[in-house]
Amino acid sequence: MATYTLPELPYDYAALEPVINPQIIELHHDKHHAAYVKGANDTLEQLEEARDKEAWGAINGLQKNLAFHLSGHILHSIYWHNMSGDGGGEPLATDGVGDLAEAITESFGTFAGFKSQLTKASATTQGSGWGVLAYEPLSGRLIVEQVYDHQGNVGQGSVPILVFDAWEHAFYLQYKNQKVDFIEAMWRVVNWQDVAKRYAAAKERADVLLLAP
């Protein structure tokens, strides 16, 4: 059975300063992300045991745990690569991300409109969650999703390409309770090259996602 492993960071702990300090990156990656990896693997083992014993009394909790931990692992794996110490600004055709820039304009009218929507969605998540830019294959457009926990309130089939972590562990040691300040700062480290690659890959997979002939 396949198991999940914690991916290495694509940069050192201090690479995103001053937006995110090294202590947060270390704790976030080495403790919180690692816990989701362990949780997913532990739940797979528990499901295997339940199958072997035909003991399904805990099936609802196990399925919920798998969704929670696996989605946390996936979103964090995207999150680390979505950021760069050399990132920020606006995606431009001159930077080799023209298709993404055009898609943002087509889907949201303007980059400013998109930025405002994703900022507000991220900053106003109730409790713990994420703000997500996703490719929606049925319409072929980009949408913003406000994700509760790691897996709730998500359009089925949508593919996340840019994620803002709005859980307190992502910012509290540095920004205290000012989540909106953290989200605003996040725009200074967005790795648009990575987002553009994810957008291109999602479009290529659209037929598979929709089970098109």
Salt bridges, closest charged atoms under 4 A:
ASP30 OD1 - HIS29 ND1 2.57
ASP42 OD2 - LYS38 NZ 2.60
GLU49 OE2 - LYS53 NZ 2.83
ASP165 OD2 - HIS28 NE2 2.93
ASP165 OD2 - HIS76 NE2 3.16
ASP165 OD2 - HIS169 NE2 3.72
ASP194 OD2 - ARG198 NE 2.79
